[in-house]
Amino acid sequence: MSSNFDYIVQQLQAKNPNVTAVAILTLDGQVMYQTDNWNVIPDAPNLISAWREKQPAIFVQGIRYSTLSATDERLVATNVSGMGHIIMATARYRALLMAYVTPQGDTQGSYVDVSRAAAQLGAML
C-alpha cells in the first residue's frame, strides 16, 4: 500500500511544487504514511481532534497555524508569521490527507490539489 501512497504523493507534488510534505492520517489519529521530511506522529491525535472540533488553531511540530477554514471535509490553516500552510482533506471519510504548503503557495489552489489527491486515496482505501 505504501507504494500506492508514494504514487499519489508524487503526483500531488508534481502538480503543485509548493506541497513539500505529506502525511496520511487515520481518523483515530494514527499515521499511515508520511514523507521523510517531517514527523507528525506526535501531533496526529491532536490534529484529528482540532479538525473535528473546528479549533481556531492547530500545532504541527511546535508551530502554530491559525485555522482559516474547517469543515467536515477539510481544514485549511496558515502560520501568521509566514512559515507556511497546512491543508487537510478527507479521503472519503476513511482517512485524512495532510499537506504542508510553502509560504509562497496559494491555500485555495493548493486545497483543490490536495482534495483531488485525497479523492484518489479514498478510492484506494
Residue pairs with C-beta under 8 A, 6 or more apart in sequence:
1 124
2 33
4 124
5 24
5 32
5 33
5 121
8 117
8 120
8 121
8 124
9 22
9 33
9 35
9 117
11 117
11 120
12 19
12 22
12 99
12 113
12 114
12 116
12 117
13 19
13 20
13 22
15 113
16 101
16 105
16 109
16 110
16 113
18 101
18 102
18 104
18 105
18 106
18 110
19 99
19 100
19 101
19 105
19 110
19 113
19 114
20 37
20 100
20 101
20 102
21 34
21 35
21 37
21 38
21 99
21 100
22 33
22 34
22 35
22 97
22 98
22 99
22 100
23 31
23 33
23 34
23 35
23 38
23 40
23 44
23 97
23 98
24 31
24 32
24 33
24 34
24 91
24 95
24 96
24 97
24 98
24 121
25 31
25 32
25 40
25 44
25 47
25 48
25 88
25 95
25 96
25 98
26 32
26 95
27 48
27 93
27 94
27 95
27 96
28 45
28 48
29 44
29 45
29 46
29 47
29 48
29 49
30 44
31 40
31 41
31 44
32 95
34 40
34 41
38 60
38 61
38 100
39 61
40 47
40 60
40 61
40 98
43 59
43 60
43 61
46 58
46 59
47 58
47 60
47 88
47 96
47 98
48 96
49 55
50 57
50 58
50 67
50 75
51 58
51 70
51 75
51 88
51 96
54 67
54 70
54 71
55 67
55 70
56 66
56 67
57 64
57 65
57 66
57 67
57 77
58 64
58 65
58 67
58 75
58 77
58 86
59 65
60 86
60 100
63 79
63 83
64 79
65 77
65 78
65 79
65 85
65 86
66 77
66 78
66 79
66 80
67 75
67 76
67 77
68 76
68 77
68 78
68 107
69 75
69 76
70 76
72 90
73 89
73 90
73 115
74 87
74 88
74 89
74 90
74 111
74 115
75 86
75 87
75 88
76 85
76 86
76 87
76 88
76 107
76 111
77 85
77 86
77 87
78 84
78 85
78 86
78 107
79 85
79 103
82 103
83 103
84 100
84 101
84 102
84 103
84 105
85 100
85 101
85 102
85 103
85 105
85 107
85 110
86 98
86 99
86 100
86 101
87 98
87 99
87 101
87 107
87 110
87 111
87 114
88 96
88 97
88 98
88 99
88 114
89 96
89 97
89 111
89 114
89 115
89 117
89 118
90 96
90 97
90 118
90 122
91 97
91 118
91 119
91 121
91 122
91 125
92 119
92 122
92 123
92 125
93 122
94 122
94 125
95 121
95 122
95 125
96 118
97 114
97 117
97 118
97 121
99 110
99 114
101 107
101 110
